[in-house]
Amino acid sequence: MSDRAPSGQQWTLMAHDQELVVVQAGGGIREYRSGGRPLLHGYPVDAKADAGRGQHLMPWPNRIRDGKYTYAGKEQQLALSEPARSNASHGLTRWATWHLVEQSDDRVVVGCSLLPQQGWDGILELTVTYSIGEDGLTVTPAATNAGRAAVPFGYGAHPYLTAGEDTVDQLILELPAGTVIDVDDRLIPTGTAPVPAELDFSTARPIADTQLDHAYTDLRAEDGHWRITVRTDEHATTLWADADAFGYAQAFTGDSLPGGNARRTGVAVEPMTCSANAFNTGEGLIELQLGQTWSASWGVTGE
């Protein structure tokens, strides 16, 4: 019997009393601890990344309605990776095989070449750089257009924050945002609205039985970053992101997931450069010109 992990090779950093495990499958995070405490709700070495845990979402986050879009006058049809809702979901790289670019005691860089395939004609050279410092984890994705023409692009990440809770009902959430994106039953945007009281966590308050699967925008920033925090009486975990790059953040309490490891365990806080269906609406869409590189940073801290 093979002892190879379902998520492939495991690249581990241990520095500043923190431990990070990055995996070959999708180049994502399997585990991140500080002072021995999990800051991200990850998954075991003998499992795959259920519910998108720790994955990177490129060249689009969230969903594309019917997997269809038109770019540069050409109609495209992506595979419907969310068949129950007839959507193309979370990009093309989350299950791709990534490779190690470089590694040191407190830094690891992984890479992936995204080549043309069904519904996608571009060539992107992708990297994600993980750095551990005294102030926590910094994650810096980058995408370079190595093809022959401009391509549409968006990025998102899918970490689940934890502060030592048994379920998300026990967490206090602070999410300073002014606008929420309304969606239909397929989770495709239909418009925007001021955040209603039942979804408003601008002032920190308990999640309790609130069910979240919502994208927020107009995020309040300080020092060029917006911050979203979950906390218990003992601990707090914060995700920050470059405000200029990440105009959207999805919050997800996992209520639509099956039972077991995923459902209402950890809050997915997803920094996104664009909203769902951006390949069709253009909302937040990046157009990467030939030879152009996009890069930005987000990170996680604990206390």
LUMVO-781798 format. One line per field, with one value per residue (C-alpha): chain; residue in three letters; x, y, z. Coordinates in Angstrom, 3 decimals. Example, Ala and Ser with C-alpha at 12.3 -4.5 7.8 and 13.67 -1.06 7.14 Angstrom:
2
ch (A,A)
aa (ala,ser)
x (12.300,13.670)
y (-4.500,-1.060)
z (7.800,7.140)
END
This chain:
303
ch (A,A,A,A,A,A,A,A,A,A,A,A,A,A,A,A,A,A,A,A,A,A,A,A,A,A,A,A,A,A,A,A,A,A,A,A,A,A,A,A,A,A,A,A,A,A,A,A,A,A,A,A,A,A,A,A,A,A,A,A,A,A,A,A,A,A,A,A,A,A,A,A,A,A,A,A,A,A,A,A,A,A,A,A,A,A,A,A,A,A,A,A,A,A,A,A,A,A,A,A,A,A,A,A,A,A,A,A,A,A,A,A,A,A,A,A,A,A,A,A,A,A,A,A,A,A,A,A,A,A,A,A,A,A,A,A,A,A,A,A,A,A,A,A,A,A,A,A,A,A,A,A,A,A,A,A,A,A,A,A,A,A,A,A,A,A,A,A,A,A,A,A,A,A,A,A,A,A,A,A,A,A,A,A,A,A,A,A,A,A,A,A,A,A,A,A,A,A,A,A,A,A,A,A,A,A,A,A,A,A,A,A,A,A,A,A,A,A,A,A,A,A,A,A,A,A,A,A,A,A,A,A,A,A,A,A,A,A,A,A,A,A,A,A,A,A,A,A,A,A,A,A,A,A,A,A,A,A,A,A,A,A,A,A,A,A,A,A,A,A,A,A,A,A,A,A,A,A,A,A,A,A,A,A,A,A,A,A,A,A,A,A,A,A,A,A,A,A,A,A,A,A,A)
aa (met,ser,asp,arg,ala,pro,ser,gly,gln,gln,trp,thr,leu,met,ala,his,asp,gln,glu,leu,val,val,val,gln,ala,gly,gly,gly,ile,arg,glu,tyr,arg,ser,gly,gly,arg,pro,leu,leu,his,gly,tyr,pro,val,asp,ala,lys,ala,asp,ala,gly,arg,gly,gln,his,leu,met,pro,trp,pro,asn,arg,ile,arg,asp,gly,lys,tyr,thr,tyr,ala,gly,lys,glu,gln,gln,leu,ala,leu,ser,glu,pro,ala,arg,ser,asn,ala,ser,his,gly,leu,thr,arg,trp,ala,thr,trp,his,leu,val,glu,gln,ser,asp,asp,arg,val,val,val,gly,cys,ser,leu,leu,pro,gln,gln,gly,trp,asp,gly,ile,leu,glu,leu,thr,val,thr,tyr,ser,ile,gly,glu,asp,gly,leu,thr,val,thr,pro,ala,ala,thr,asn,ala,gly,arg,ala,ala,val,pro,phe,gly,tyr,gly,ala,his,pro,tyr,leu,thr,ala,gly,glu,asp,thr,val,asp,gln,leu,ile,leu,glu,leu,pro,ala,gly,thr,val,ile,asp,val,asp,asp,arg,leu,ile,pro,thr,gly,thr,ala,pro,val,pro,ala,glu,leu,asp,phe,ser,thr,ala,arg,pro,ile,ala,asp,thr,gln,leu,asp,his,ala,tyr,thr,asp,leu,arg,ala,glu,asp,gly,his,trp,arg,ile,thr,val,arg,thr,asp,glu,his,ala,thr,thr,leu,trp,ala,asp,ala,asp,ala,phe,gly,tyr,ala,gln,ala,phe,thr,gly,asp,ser,leu,pro,gly,gly,asn,ala,arg,arg,thr,gly,val,ala,val,glu,pro,met,thr,cys,ser,ala,asn,ala,phe,asn,thr,gly,glu,gly,leu,ile,glu,leu,gln,leu,gly,gln,thr,trp,ser,ala,ser,trp,gly,val,thr,gly,glu)
x (0.000,1.312,1.951,1.750,-0.506,-3.640,-2.491,0.916,4.228,4.235,6.490,6.867,8.089,8.917,9.947,9.016,7.094,4.878,4.366,3.030,2.388,1.945,0.876,1.505,-2.200,-3.307,-0.310,-2.544,-2.266,-2.953,-2.032,-0.976,-0.246,1.182,2.371,0.972,-2.540,-4.262,-5.079,-6.533,-8.912,-7.010,-7.251,-5.318,-2.376,-4.371,-7.230,-7.797,-8.823,-12.533,-14.705,-11.878,-9.791,-6.641,-6.974,-6.136,-8.770,-7.383,-8.023,-11.338,-12.825,-16.384,-18.690,-19.306,-22.942,-23.384,-19.602,-20.115,-18.423,-17.272,-13.832,-12.149,-15.168,-14.885,-17.532,-16.128,-17.639,-15.922,-16.472,-19.295,-17.318,-20.375,-22.914,-25.695,-25.919,-24.655,-21.727,-18.005,-16.615,-13.377,-11.046,-8.771,-5.810,-7.184,-6.518,-3.566,-0.125,2.146,5.929,8.498,10.303,12.423,12.419,14.262,13.638,10.859,9.840,8.537,7.549,5.428,4.528,2.155,1.751,-1.883,-2.162,-5.025,-7.917,-11.682,-13.053,-9.647,-7.117,-4.519,-1.111,-0.362,2.746,1.559,3.442,2.444,5.018,4.522,6.560,6.523,7.587,7.190,3.905,2.462,1.923,2.077,0.791,1.692,0.151,1.373,0.211,2.129,0.512,2.909,0.525,-0.168,-3.050,-4.727,-6.733,-9.393,-8.189,-9.317,-7.885,-9.354,-8.228,-10.243,-8.789,-10.995,-10.182,-10.369,-9.854,-10.169,-13.963,-15.873,-18.346,-18.647,-21.650,-19.129,-17.205,-17.356,-16.926,-15.755,-16.224,-16.245,-18.090,-20.735,-22.211,-23.322,-23.820,-27.286,-27.373,-29.922,-30.440,-27.366,-25.238,-24.848,-24.945,-28.141,-27.158,-25.841,-27.393,-26.344,-25.484,-28.711,-28.724,-28.743,-25.531,-23.836,-20.677,-19.061,-19.154,-17.874,-20.683,-21.388,-22.145,-24.503,-26.915,-26.302,-25.736,-23.200,-22.396,-22.153,-19.732,-19.071,-17.549,-16.852,-14.540,-13.176,-9.380,-6.620,-2.982,-3.827,-5.329,-8.764,-9.040,-11.588,-11.314,-12.834,-12.349,-13.259,-12.649,-9.124,-7.907,-8.334,-7.377,-7.311,-7.095,-5.788,-5.563,-4.268,-7.283,-6.394,-6.185,-8.925,-12.206,-14.339,-14.433,-16.662,-17.681,-18.916,-20.008,-20.306,-24.018,-24.465,-21.677,-22.191,-21.544,-18.195,-15.017,-16.392,-19.841,-19.773,-16.180,-14.073,-15.271,-14.085,-12.893,-12.073,-10.206,-11.239,-10.200,-13.575,-17.120,-18.757,-19.489,-16.952,-15.974,-19.450,-20.127,-16.619,-17.073,-13.509,-12.169,-8.447,-7.358,-3.814,-1.992,0.733,3.750,1.939,2.207,-0.396,0.557,-0.855,-0.691,-2.920,-2.056,-3.064,-2.149,-3.147,-3.285)
y (0.000,3.466,5.908,8.904,11.648,12.414,16.044,15.020,16.364,18.293,21.350,22.413,25.669,25.983,29.431,31.998,29.325,28.727,25.736,25.862,22.903,23.644,20.849,19.797,19.477,23.000,24.601,25.316,25.281,22.042,23.294,26.513,26.756,29.429,28.575,25.092,26.485,26.069,29.420,27.758,24.824,22.461,18.773,15.589,14.330,11.235,13.316,15.663,19.306,19.028,22.134,24.041,24.253,26.292,26.316,29.059,29.968,31.000,32.280,33.117,32.773,31.781,30.935,31.490,31.006,27.990,28.002,30.373,33.661,35.636,37.218,38.969,38.055,34.310,32.319,29.918,26.932,25.788,22.434,22.594,21.821,22.613,20.441,20.797,24.507,24.272,26.568,26.551,27.000,28.239,28.245,25.680,25.256,24.060,20.389,20.977,19.569,22.365,22.201,23.560,26.652,27.432,26.907,28.294,28.132,30.722,30.955,28.616,29.361,26.990,27.268,26.007,26.503,26.967,25.888,26.079,23.680,23.479,27.030,28.625,29.711,31.485,30.530,31.725,31.172,31.117,31.283,31.539,32.727,31.882,33.745,33.337,36.282,37.341,38.994,35.843,34.416,36.386,34.813,36.440,34.952,36.118,35.491,36.293,36.201,34.049,33.479,35.248,37.564,39.274,37.057,37.642,36.969,36.900,35.448,34.174,32.088,29.720,29.511,28.636,30.695,29.126,30.453,27.162,26.779,23.507,25.030,28.464,29.160,29.904,32.506,36.282,37.728,41.206,41.946,45.679,46.069,48.394,46.394,42.796,41.147,39.701,36.341,33.978,30.319,29.424,31.909,34.188,37.935,39.850,43.196,44.838,46.276,47.880,45.144,44.189,43.923,40.123,40.021,43.048,42.217,45.639,45.702,42.402,40.112,36.381,34.383,32.129,30.499,32.958,31.185,32.934,32.342,35.965,38.210,41.613,44.692,48.290,46.778,49.229,49.462,50.725,51.097,49.786,46.529,45.328,42.831,40.196,38.574,35.588,35.220,33.272,34.281,32.846,33.496,35.548,34.910,37.664,37.533,40.709,41.571,44.352,46.626,47.944,44.428,42.601,44.451,41.546,39.044,35.987,34.669,31.077,29.100,25.821,25.168,23.748,21.216,17.610,16.665,15.647,17.673,20.591,21.699,24.766,24.103,27.171,30.234,30.481,34.044,34.371,37.418,37.929,40.366,40.153,39.044,35.853,35.702,38.452,36.907,37.991,41.123,42.588,43.442,43.611,41.693,42.000,41.909,40.590,41.851,39.841,39.715,41.486,40.222,40.639,40.160,41.041,39.818,38.558,36.944,35.504,36.524,35.191,36.351)
z (0.000,-0.934,1.904,-0.429,0.890,-1.168,-1.321,-2.671,-1.458,1.805,2.153,5.782,7.285,10.993,12.190,14.855,16.816,13.777,11.506,7.959,5.650,1.925,-0.407,-3.988,-4.804,-5.661,-3.937,-0.952,2.839,4.668,8.128,9.841,13.569,15.830,19.321,18.750,18.118,14.732,13.135,10.049,10.139,7.869,7.089,7.952,5.923,4.919,3.430,0.506,0.816,1.556,1.106,-0.587,2.595,2.024,-1.751,-4.276,-6.851,-10.248,-12.869,-11.239,-7.744,-6.962,-9.877,-13.593,-14.576,-16.869,-17.320,-20.263,-21.050,-24.069,-24.225,-27.172,-29.278,-28.634,-26.807,-24.229,-22.418,-19.229,-17.570,-15.016,-11.873,-9.725,-11.569,-8.983,-9.815,-13.415,-12.649,-13.283,-9.792,-8.222,-11.211,-12.817,-10.464,-7.123,-7.998,-10.338,-9.503,-8.280,-7.938,-5.521,-6.811,-3.750,0.007,3.036,6.784,6.745,3.078,0.400,-3.199,-5.274,-8.944,-11.614,-15.370,-16.377,-20.022,-22.529,-21.957,-22.322,-22.068,-21.452,-24.095,-21.964,-20.631,-17.109,-15.049,-11.441,-8.166,-4.527,-1.986,1.681,4.299,8.079,10.230,13.817,12.837,11.239,7.774,4.510,1.283,-2.043,-5.208,-8.607,-12.163,-15.354,-18.781,-20.808,-23.702,-26.967,-26.045,-23.113,-20.755,-18.079,-14.562,-10.975,-7.790,-4.558,-1.594,0.597,4.143,7.104,10.202,13.642,17.166,19.025,18.821,18.547,16.094,14.492,16.753,19.531,17.543,17.639,14.153,13.127,9.426,8.656,5.353,3.970,1.112,0.532,-2.856,-3.450,-5.249,-6.785,-5.900,-7.967,-5.980,-8.997,-8.202,-8.918,-7.387,-4.244,-1.101,2.172,4.646,6.486,10.260,10.315,8.231,9.777,11.724,11.392,15.177,16.534,17.710,18.071,14.943,16.947,14.479,11.595,8.292,6.085,2.451,1.395,-0.454,1.089,-0.489,0.578,3.181,5.733,5.495,7.757,6.715,3.255,4.563,5.529,8.384,9.344,12.781,14.549,18.294,21.394,25.011,24.768,21.227,18.070,14.446,11.826,8.047,6.415,2.721,0.492,0.190,-3.265,-4.717,-2.851,-3.197,-2.023,0.834,1.051,4.474,4.649,7.715,5.834,6.319,2.806,3.319,4.396,8.013,9.410,9.153,7.147,8.286,10.597,11.632,10.939,9.034,5.457,4.921,1.245,-0.108,-3.739,-6.453,-8.177,-7.537,-8.752,-12.495,-13.166,-16.517,-17.640,-15.608,-15.502,-11.791,-10.455,-13.457,-14.219,-17.853,-17.947,-21.016,-22.700,-20.384,-17.547,-13.959,-11.246,-7.591,-4.171,-0.588,2.189,5.476,8.822,12.358,15.752,19.335)
END
